Amino acid sequence: MQAANPGITSTPTSAQPAEFIPVTAWPHVWPSQSAWRGLIFNASARNTTRGTIRGNGLIEAGAIRRVGRRVLVNPSRFFAWVESQGARK
C-alpha cells in the first residue's frame, strides 16, 4: 500500500504562523477584560466632529487581529508594543 501523499512530509517549516489567542482567554492579570475593551476600541483611528483621532497602534503592531466579532491577541507582539510605548526612564 502506498501513502496518500508521498511527497508531503510532516516536519514543521521555519515559517510557523503567529500564535493568537482570544481576548477572553487572556492568561495574564494585566490588562483586565475591561482594559482590553478600551484598548481594542482605541486601536483604530476614528473620526469625530473635531477631526480624526489616531489609534493606539495595536493593529499596526500586529498585536490584535479581528476575525468576525472575535478579537485575537498575539501575546509576544502585545508585550513588544507595550515596551515601545515610550516609558520614562
N, C-alpha and C positions, 0 to 999 in steps of 0.2 A: 504494500500500500504506500502511495506517495503522499507527502504532505500537501495540504491545500495550497499553500503559498511558499514554495521552497526558497524563493529569493528574498523573502522578508525575514529579518531576524528580530528578536525581541530585546536586543540590547538598547538601552536608552541612548538618545542622541545628546550632543553637547548643548543644544538649544532647547532646554526644558521650558514649558510655559510658566509664567509667573504664578505664584501662589496667591490666590484671592480667597478671602473668607467673607461670609455675610456679616454685616454690622451687628446683627442680633446675636452672633456667636463670638463676638469680640472677647478674647480671654483675659485682657488686662484690666486693671482697675480704672485707669485713665485712658482715654476720655470715657465718661459715662454715656449712657444711651441718650440722655438729653443734650449732652455736649456734642455728641455725634450729629444730632438733629441740626444743631446750629452750624456746625462745620460743613455739613452737606448742603444746607440752604445757602450758605455764603460761598460755596465752591465755584459757582459760575457767575459771570458778570450779569448784572440786571439793570434795567432802565427804570429811572424814577422821574418825577416831574422836574427834578433839579439836575438831571443828566444821568450818565452811566456810572454805576458803581462797579469797580473791578472786583473780580473774585479773589479768593484767598490763595489760589494756586494749587489746590489739591488735585484737580483734574489734569492740569498741565504737568504736574509731577508724576502722574500715573499712579497716584496713591489710591484713588477710588475709581470705580467703573460702574456704570449703571447698566443693568440688564433688565429691561422692562421696568417694573416698580422696585425691584430688588437693587440694593446698593452693596457692592462688594469692595473689600478693602485689602490692599496688599500691605501687610504689616511692615516689611522692611522699607518699602518706599514711603510709607507714612512716617516712620521714625526718621528717615532721612530728610523728609520735608520739615519735620519739627526742628531738626538740627539746623536747617538752612534758614530759619525764620529770624535770624539776627539777634540772638540772645546777647545781652550786655555782658561784657567781660570785665 
